[in-house]
Amino acid sequence: MTELELCNGDSLQAKEPMIRRLGQDELNVAAQVIRESFITVANEFGLTSENCPTNGAFTQSKHLKVDLEKGCFLFGVYLGMKMIGFFELVYKENHATLEKVAILPAERGNKYGKFILDKAQEIARNDHIKQIDIGIIKENTRLKRWYQKNGYQIVRSEKYTHLPFVVLIMQLNLNDEVTNE
């Protein structure tokens, strides 16, 4: 049995997801959730620990610990006691970057990704953040369309020397968002 199975072995599954801000004691499970979630994209785009060591498919708990120590906000997405997803918000002045959006492959297709986007927006609004940015692999057209469907707009493309792909920067302006309340 893996560490993830030990920590996530809840037989009483809740139907509604919930989020919880993570502390250091949950970073091992979070790193495993991120790796399992990102490996599908890493395989699709030929990313390895050699050509793209910063990709989520190669995240270790020590990387998350550094993020936590820098003041980033790390969140686990749970069904009952089982962590099925993860996301991180990094604040800079009046905007946030949404990073490491992850849902375990077995849980995809259940609208948990949309749940993450909604919760990230709610948290950012409560913290008086004006916009959320995200960077994705430019060639990942399926993911690009999904973010566009959820209100994100393409801002620019960036080529970083340490990455084997072009990054597409997308943005959601929270001031333009209309709530359905």
Accessible surface in RSA format (square Angstrom, percent):
REM  Atomic radii and reference values for relative SASA: ProtOr
REM  Chains: A
REM  Algorithm: Lee & Richards
REM  Probe-radius: 1.40
REM  Slices: 20
REM RES _ NUM      All-atoms   Total-Side   Main-Chain    Non-polar    All polar
REM                ABS   REL    ABS   REL    ABS   REL    ABS   REL    ABS   REL
RES MET A   1   178.30  92.3  98.16  65.0  80.14 190.8  96.69  82.2  81.61 108.1
RES THR A   2    69.26  49.3  61.91  62.8   7.35  17.5  67.01  90.0   2.25   3.4
RES GLU A   3    83.11  47.7  74.88  56.7   8.23  19.6  29.14  56.4  53.97  44.1
RES LEU A   4    12.78   7.1  12.78   9.1   0.00   0.0  12.78   9.0   0.00   0.0
RES GLU A   5    91.28  52.4  84.58  64.0   6.70  15.9  36.51  70.6  54.77  44.7
RES LEU A   6   121.75  67.8  95.23  68.1  26.52  66.7  97.33  68.4  24.42  65.7
RES CYS A   7    67.46  51.0  42.65  47.6  24.81  58.3  16.20  41.0  51.26  55.3
RES ASN A   8    10.30   7.1   4.86   4.7   5.44  13.1   3.04   7.3   7.26   7.0
RES GLY A   9    65.22  80.4   0.00   N/A  65.22  80.4  33.24  91.2  31.98  71.6
RES ASP A  10    31.15  21.8  18.33  18.2  12.82  30.3   8.10  19.1  23.05  23.0
RES SER A  11   105.61  89.2  72.59  96.9  33.02  76.1  55.20 117.6  50.41  70.6
RES LEU A  12   150.15  83.6 140.03 100.2  10.11  25.4 144.04 101.2   6.11  16.4
RES GLN A  13    86.73  48.5  59.55  43.5  27.19  64.7  50.11 106.7  36.63  27.8
RES ALA A  14    44.66  41.1  30.93  47.7  13.73  31.2  41.59  58.6   3.07   8.1
RES LYS A  15   184.16  89.8 162.46  99.7  21.70  51.7 111.98 100.8  72.18  76.9
RES GLU A  16   137.75  79.1 131.05  99.1   6.70  15.9  59.41 114.9  78.34  64.0
RES PRO A  17    22.09  16.1  11.03  10.1  11.07  40.2  11.03   9.1  11.07  68.8
RES MET A  18    89.77  46.5  86.44  57.2   3.33   7.9  55.71  47.4  34.06  45.1
RES ILE A  19    41.32  23.5  23.21  17.3  18.11  43.7  23.21  16.7  18.11  49.1
RES ARG A  20    92.93  39.0  88.11  44.9   4.82  11.5  52.19  71.3  40.73  24.7
RES ARG A  21   137.45  57.7 119.33  60.8  18.12  43.1  40.30  55.1  97.16  58.9
RES LEU A  22     7.29   4.1   0.00   0.0   7.29  18.3   0.84   0.6   6.45  17.4
RES GLY A  23    28.64  35.3   0.00   N/A  28.64  35.3  25.78  70.8   2.86   6.4
RES GLN A  24    98.72  55.2  80.99  59.2  17.73  42.2  29.32  62.4  69.40  52.6
RES ASP A  25   132.70  93.0  91.03  90.6  41.68  98.6  51.90 122.2  80.80  80.6
RES GLU A  26    31.92  18.3  30.14  22.8   1.77   4.2  20.80  40.2  11.12   9.1
RES LEU A  27     6.48   3.6   6.48   4.6   0.00   0.0   6.48   4.5   0.00   0.0
RES ASN A  28    77.57  53.5  70.94  68.6   6.63  16.0   9.24  22.2  68.33  66.0
RES VAL A  29    14.97   9.8  14.54  13.2   0.43   1.0  14.97  13.0   0.00   0.0
RES ALA A  30     0.00   0.0   0.00   0.0   0.00   0.0   0.00   0.0   0.00   0.0
RES ALA A  31     0.97   0.9   0.97   1.5   0.00   0.0   0.97   1.4   0.00   0.0
RES GLN A  32    29.61  16.6  29.61  21.6   0.00   0.0   4.26   9.1  25.35  19.2
RES VAL A  33     0.00   0.0   0.00   0.0   0.00   0.0   0.00   0.0   0.00   0.0
RES ILE A  34     0.00   0.0   0.00   0.0   0.00   0.0   0.00   0.0   0.00   0.0
RES ARG A  35    66.44  27.9  65.56  33.4   0.88   2.1  20.83  28.5  45.61  27.6
RES GLU A  36    64.37  37.0  61.03  46.2   3.34   8.0  30.84  59.7  33.53  27.4
RES SER A  37     3.80   3.2   1.42   1.9   2.38   5.5   1.42   3.0   2.38   3.3
RES PHE A  38    44.52  22.3  43.04  26.7   1.48   3.9  44.41  26.9   0.11   0.3
RES ILE A  39    66.28  37.7  66.28  49.4   0.00   0.0  66.28  47.7   0.00   0.0
RES THR A  40    53.30  37.9  44.76  45.4   8.54  20.4  47.18  63.4   6.12   9.3
RES VAL A  41    30.74  20.2  30.73  27.8   0.00   0.0  30.74  26.7   0.00   0.0
RES ALA A  42     0.09   0.1   0.01   0.0   0.08   0.2   0.01   0.0   0.08   0.2
RES ASN A  43   107.30  74.0  82.17  79.4  25.13  60.5  29.24  70.4  78.06  75.4
RES GLU A  44   101.40  58.2  64.22  48.6  37.18  88.5  41.99  81.2  59.41  48.5
RES PHE A  45    56.42  28.2  31.89  19.8  24.53  63.8  37.08  22.5  19.34  55.3
RES GLY A  46    47.19  58.2   0.00   N/A  47.19  58.2  36.08  99.0  11.11  24.9
RES LEU A  47    11.70   6.5   3.82   2.7   7.88  19.8   3.82   2.7   7.88  21.2
RES THR A  48    58.29  41.5  55.93  56.7   2.37   5.6  54.97  73.8   3.32   5.0
RES SER A  49    53.56  45.3  43.81  58.5   9.75  22.5  24.72  52.6  28.84  40.4
RES GLU A  50   148.19  85.1 117.29  88.7  30.89  73.6  72.92 141.0  75.27  61.5
RES ASN A  51    62.34  43.0  47.34  45.7  15.00  36.1  33.64  81.0  28.70  27.7
RES CYS A  52     0.80   0.6   0.78   0.9   0.01   0.0   0.01   0.0   0.78   0.8
RES PRO A  53    75.58  55.1  65.87  60.0   9.71  35.3  66.16  54.6   9.42  58.6
RES THR A  54   100.39  71.4  68.40  69.3  31.99  76.2  70.24  94.3  30.15  45.6
RES ASN A  55    18.03  12.4  10.69  10.3   7.34  17.7   6.76  16.3  11.27  10.9
RES GLY A  56     5.66   7.0   0.00   N/A   5.66   7.0   1.92   5.3   3.74   8.4
RES ALA A  57     6.70   6.2   0.00   0.0   6.70  15.2   0.00   0.0   6.70  17.8
RES PHE A  58    42.18  21.1  35.23  21.8   6.95  18.1  37.65  22.8   4.53  13.0
RES THR A  59     6.98   5.0   4.52   4.6   2.46   5.9   2.49   3.3   4.49   6.8
RES GLN A  60    79.64  44.5  79.64  58.2   0.00   0.0  20.95  44.6  58.69  44.5
RES SER A  61    32.53  27.5  29.89  39.9   2.65   6.1   5.30  11.3  27.23  38.1
RES LYS A  62   137.73  67.2 132.22  81.1   5.52  13.1  80.28  72.3  57.46  61.2
RES HIS A  63    76.61  41.9  73.30  50.9   3.31   8.5  53.69  55.3  22.92  26.7
RES LEU A  64     0.00   0.0   0.00   0.0   0.00   0.0   0.00   0.0   0.00   0.0
RES LYS A  65    87.82  42.8  87.82  53.9   0.00   0.0  33.77  30.4  54.05  57.6
RES VAL A  66    78.57  51.7  78.57  71.1   0.00   0.0  78.57  68.3   0.00   0.0
RES ASP A  67    17.05  11.9  17.05  17.0   0.00   0.0   0.19   0.4  16.86  16.8
RES LEU A  68    38.72  21.6  27.38  19.6  11.34  28.5  27.38  19.2  11.34  30.5
RES GLU A  69   114.36  65.7  75.20  56.9  39.16  93.2  42.17  81.6  72.19  58.9
RES LYS A  70   147.28  71.8 108.56  66.6  38.71  92.2  69.24  62.3  78.03  83.1
RES GLY A  71    48.00  59.2   0.00   N/A  48.00  59.2  35.04  96.1  12.97  29.0
RES CYS A  72     9.66   7.3   6.53   7.3   3.14   7.4   1.29   3.3   8.38   9.0
RES PHE A  73    47.34  23.7  47.34  29.3   0.00   0.0  47.34  28.7   0.00   0.0
RES LEU A  74     0.07   0.0   0.00   0.0   0.07   0.2   0.00   0.0   0.07   0.2
RES PHE A  75    12.38   6.2  12.38   7.7   0.00   0.0  12.38   7.5   0.00   0.0
RES GLY A  76     0.00   0.0   0.00   N/A   0.00   0.0   0.00   0.0   0.00   0.0
RES VAL A  77     0.00   0.0   0.00   0.0   0.00   0.0   0.00   0.0   0.00   0.0
RES TYR A  78     8.78   4.1   8.78   5.0   0.00   0.0   6.71   5.0   2.07   2.5
RES LEU A  79    11.02   6.1  11.02   7.9   0.00   0.0  11.02   7.7   0.00   0.0
RES GLY A  80    21.52  26.5   0.00   N/A  21.52  26.5  16.05  44.0   5.47  12.3
RES MET A  81   130.89  67.8 124.90  82.7   5.99  14.3  94.90  80.7  36.00  47.7
RES LYS A  82    50.06  24.4  50.06  30.7   0.00   0.0  13.63  12.3  36.43  38.8
RES MET A  83     1.68   0.9   1.68   1.1   0.00   0.0   1.68   1.4   0.00   0.0
RES ILE A  84     0.00   0.0   0.00   0.0   0.00   0.0   0.00   0.0   0.00   0.0
RES GLY A  85     0.00   0.0   0.00   N/A   0.00   0.0   0.00   0.0   0.00   0.0
RES PHE A  86     0.00   0.0   0.00   0.0   0.00   0.0   0.00   0.0   0.00   0.0
RES PHE A  87     0.00   0.0   0.00   0.0   0.00   0.0   0.00   0.0   0.00   0.0
RES GLU A  88     0.94   0.5   0.94   0.7   0.00   0.0   0.00   0.0   0.94   0.8
RES LEU A  89     0.00   0.0   0.00   0.0   0.00   0.0   0.00   0.0   0.00   0.0
RES VAL A  90    23.79  15.7  23.63  21.4   0.16   0.4  23.65  20.6   0.14   0.4
RES TYR A  91    59.95  28.0  35.07  20.0  24.88  64.7  35.05  26.3  24.90  30.7
RES LYS A  92   120.21  58.6 114.00  69.9   6.21  14.8  66.72  60.1  53.49  57.0
RES GLU A  93   171.26  98.3 128.38  97.1  42.88 102.1  60.63 117.3 110.63  90.3
RES ASN A  94    83.09  57.3  80.22  77.5   2.87   6.9  23.78  57.2  59.31  57.3
RES HIS A  95    46.71  25.5  46.71  32.5   0.00   0.0  27.76  28.6  18.96  22.1
RES ALA A  96     0.06   0.1   0.00   0.0   0.06   0.1   0.06   0.1   0.00   0.0
RES THR A  97    28.65  20.4  28.65  29.0   0.00   0.0  19.31  25.9   9.35  14.1
RES LEU A  98     1.28   0.7   0.00   0.0   1.28   3.2   0.00   0.0   1.28   3.4
RES GLU A  99    59.70  34.3  55.30  41.8   4.40  10.5  19.95  38.6  39.75  32.5
RES LYS A 100    46.94  22.9  36.89  22.6  10.05  23.9  23.75  21.4  23.19  24.7
RES VAL A 101    32.72  21.5  15.57  14.1  17.15  41.3  15.57  13.5  17.15  46.5
RES ALA A 102     3.56   3.3   0.00   0.0   3.56   8.1   3.56   5.0   0.00   0.0
RES ILE A 103    15.80   9.0  12.61   9.4   3.19   7.7  12.61   9.1   3.19   8.6
RES LEU A 104    10.20   5.7  10.20   7.3   0.00   0.0  10.20   7.2   0.00   0.0
RES PRO A 105    55.25  40.3  41.15  37.5  14.10  51.3  41.86  34.6  13.39  83.2
RES ALA A 106    95.59  87.9  56.51  87.2  39.08  88.9  69.61  98.0  25.98  68.8
RES GLU A 107    28.46  16.3  28.29  21.4   0.17   0.4   0.29   0.6  28.16  23.0
RES ARG A 108   103.93  43.6  81.72  41.7  22.20  52.9  52.45  71.7  51.48  31.2
RES GLY A 109    80.57  99.4   0.00   N/A  80.57  99.4  41.50 113.9  39.08  87.5
RES ASN A 110    75.57  52.1  56.21  54.3  19.37  46.6  13.13  31.6  62.44  60.4
RES LYS A 111   164.93  80.5 149.99  92.0  14.94  35.6 107.18  96.5  57.75  61.5
RES TYR A 112    24.10  11.3  22.38  12.7   1.72   4.5   6.85   5.2  17.25  21.3
RES GLY A 113    15.64  19.3   0.00   N/A  15.64  19.3  10.35  28.4   5.29  11.9
RES LYS A 114    85.09  41.5  84.06  51.6   1.03   2.4  57.81  52.0  27.27  29.1
RES PHE A 115    37.06  18.5  33.03  20.5   4.03  10.5  36.82  22.3   0.24   0.7
RES ILE A 116     0.00   0.0   0.00   0.0   0.00   0.0   0.00   0.0   0.00   0.0
RES LEU A 117     0.24   0.1   0.17   0.1   0.07   0.2   0.20   0.1   0.04   0.1
RES ASP A 118    61.29  42.9  55.66  55.4   5.64  13.3  25.83  60.8  35.47  35.4
RES LYS A 119    59.36  29.0  59.36  36.4   0.00   0.0  17.86  16.1  41.49  44.2
RES ALA A 120     0.06   0.1   0.06   0.1   0.00   0.0   0.06   0.1   0.00   0.0
RES GLN A 121    14.27   8.0  14.27  10.4   0.00   0.0   1.27   2.7  13.00   9.9
RES GLU A 122    86.34  49.6  82.48  62.4   3.86   9.2  29.52  57.1  56.82  46.4
RES ILE A 123    32.79  18.7  31.84  23.7   0.95   2.3  32.44  23.4   0.36   1.0
RES ALA A 124     0.00   0.0   0.00   0.0   0.00   0.0   0.00   0.0   0.00   0.0
RES ARG A 125    76.55  32.1  63.85  32.5  12.70  30.2  44.59  60.9  31.95  19.4
RES ASN A 126   104.94  72.4  82.76  80.0  22.17  53.4  25.80  62.1  79.13  76.5
RES ASP A 127    68.59  48.0  50.13  49.9  18.46  43.7  12.95  30.5  55.64  55.5
RES HIS A 128   144.03  78.7 132.45  92.1  11.58  29.6  92.38  95.2  51.65  60.1
RES ILE A 129    10.60   6.0   5.53   4.1   5.07  12.2   5.53   4.0   5.07  13.7
RES LYS A 130    89.64  43.7  89.49  54.9   0.15   0.4  47.95  43.2  41.69  44.4
RES GLN A 131    46.43  26.0  46.43  33.9   0.00   0.0   3.86   8.2  42.57  32.3
RES ILE A 132     0.00   0.0   0.00   0.0   0.00   0.0   0.00   0.0   0.00   0.0
RES ASP A 133    21.03  14.7  21.03  20.9   0.00   0.0   5.93  14.0  15.10  15.1
RES ILE A 134     9.24   5.3   8.40   6.3   0.84   2.0   9.24   6.7   0.00   0.0
RES GLY A 135    39.43  48.6   0.00   N/A  39.43  48.6   9.54  26.2  29.89  66.9
RES ILE A 136    12.51   7.1   4.23   3.1   8.28  20.0  12.51   9.0   0.00   0.0
RES ILE A 137    13.10   7.5  11.00   8.2   2.10   5.1  11.00   7.9   2.10   5.7
RES LYS A 138    90.97  44.4  87.38  53.6   3.59   8.5  43.58  39.2  47.39  50.5
RES GLU A 139    94.14  54.0  76.87  58.2  17.27  41.1  57.41 111.0  36.73  30.0
RES ASN A 140     4.48   3.1   3.14   3.0   1.34   3.2   1.34   3.2   3.14   3.0
RES THR A 141    66.07  47.0  64.69  65.6   1.38   3.3  40.78  54.8  25.29  38.2
RES ARG A 142   141.77  59.5 138.77  70.7   3.00   7.1  69.57  95.1  72.20  43.8
RES LEU A 143    55.04  30.7  53.80  38.5   1.24   3.1  55.04  38.7   0.00   0.0
RES LYS A 144    52.57  25.6  52.57  32.3   0.00   0.0   7.96   7.2  44.61  47.5
RES ARG A 145   142.65  59.9 138.36  70.5   4.29  10.2  61.24  83.7  81.40  49.3
RES TRP A 146    66.32  26.6  62.16  30.1   4.17   9.8  47.10  25.1  19.22  31.2
RES TYR A 147     4.20   2.0   4.20   2.4   0.00   0.0   0.00   0.0   4.20   5.2
RES GLN A 148    76.16  42.6  60.52  44.2  15.64  37.2  19.44  41.4  56.71  43.0
RES LYS A 149   165.93  80.9 128.90  79.1  37.03  88.2  91.88  82.7  74.05  78.9
RES ASN A 150    17.70  12.2   5.73   5.5  11.97  28.8   6.63  16.0  11.07  10.7
RES GLY A 151    36.32  44.8   0.00   N/A  36.32  44.8  26.85  73.7   9.47  21.2
RES TYR A 152     3.48   1.6   0.10   0.1   3.38   8.8   0.00   0.0   3.48   4.3
RES GLN A 153   130.92  73.2 128.12  93.6   2.80   6.7  34.22  72.8  96.70  73.3
RES ILE A 154    78.66  44.8  52.13  38.8  26.53  64.0  52.13  37.5  26.53  72.0
RES VAL A 155    66.91  44.0  36.04  32.6  30.88  74.4  40.06  34.8  26.85  72.8
RES ARG A 156   117.23  49.2 107.70  54.9   9.52  22.7  53.41  73.0  63.82  38.7
RES SER A 157    50.45  42.6  24.76  33.0  25.69  59.2  18.18  38.7  32.27  45.2
RES GLU A 158    53.83  30.9  50.57  38.3   3.25   7.7   6.43  12.4  47.40  38.7
RES LYS A 159   123.46  60.2  93.47  57.3  29.99  71.4  85.33  76.8  38.13  40.6
RES TYR A 160    80.91  37.8  78.07  44.4   2.84   7.4  58.94  44.3  21.97  27.1
RES THR A 161   145.77 103.7 111.01 112.5  34.76  82.8  87.38 117.4  58.38  88.3
RES HIS A 162   109.88  60.1  91.39  63.5  18.49  47.3  75.48  77.8  34.39  40.0
RES LEU A 163    21.84  12.2  18.04  12.9   3.79   9.5  19.58  13.7   2.26   6.1
RES PRO A 164    64.91  47.3  25.26  23.0  39.65 144.1  36.32  30.0  28.60 177.7
RES PHE A 165    28.92  14.5  22.64  14.0   6.28  16.3  28.92  17.5   0.00   0.0
RES VAL A 166    42.09  27.7  41.97  38.0   0.12   0.3  41.97  36.5   0.12   0.3
RES VAL A 167    13.13   8.6  13.13  11.9   0.00   0.0  13.13  11.4   0.00   0.0
RES LEU A 168     4.33   2.4   4.33   3.1   0.00   0.0   4.33   3.0   0.00   0.0
RES ILE A 169    19.47  11.1  19.47  14.5   0.00   0.0  19.47  14.0   0.00   0.0
RES MET A 170     0.00   0.0   0.00   0.0   0.00   0.0   0.00   0.0   0.00   0.0
RES GLN A 171    47.22  26.4  44.72  32.7   2.50   6.0   2.38   5.1  44.84  34.0
RES LEU A 172     2.23   1.2   2.10   1.5   0.13   0.3   2.23   1.6   0.00   0.0
RES ASN A 173    59.91  41.3  54.56  52.7   5.35  12.9  13.44  32.3  46.48  44.9
RES LEU A 174     9.72   5.4   2.39   1.7   7.33  18.4   2.57   1.8   7.15  19.2
RES ASN A 175   104.52  72.1  71.02  68.6  33.51  80.7  26.73  64.3  77.80  75.2
RES ASP A 176   104.27  73.0  81.46  81.1  22.80  53.9  32.39  76.2  71.87  71.7
RES GLU A 177    60.83  34.9  41.79  31.6  19.04  45.3   2.27   4.4  58.57  47.8
RES VAL A 178   129.20  85.0 104.02  94.2  25.18  60.7 107.36  93.3  21.84  59.2
RES THR A 179    75.91  54.0  55.24  56.0  20.67  49.3  36.45  49.0  39.46  59.7
RES ASN A 180   155.57 107.3 113.91 110.1  41.67 100.3  40.01  96.3 115.57 111.7
RES GLU A 181   194.39 111.6 120.01  90.8  74.37 177.1  85.05 164.5 109.34  89.3
END  Absolute sums over single chains surface
CHAIN  1 A    10111.8       8047.0       2064.8       5346.3       4765.6
END  Absolute sums over all chains
TOTAL         10111.8       8047.0       2064.8       5346.3       4765.6
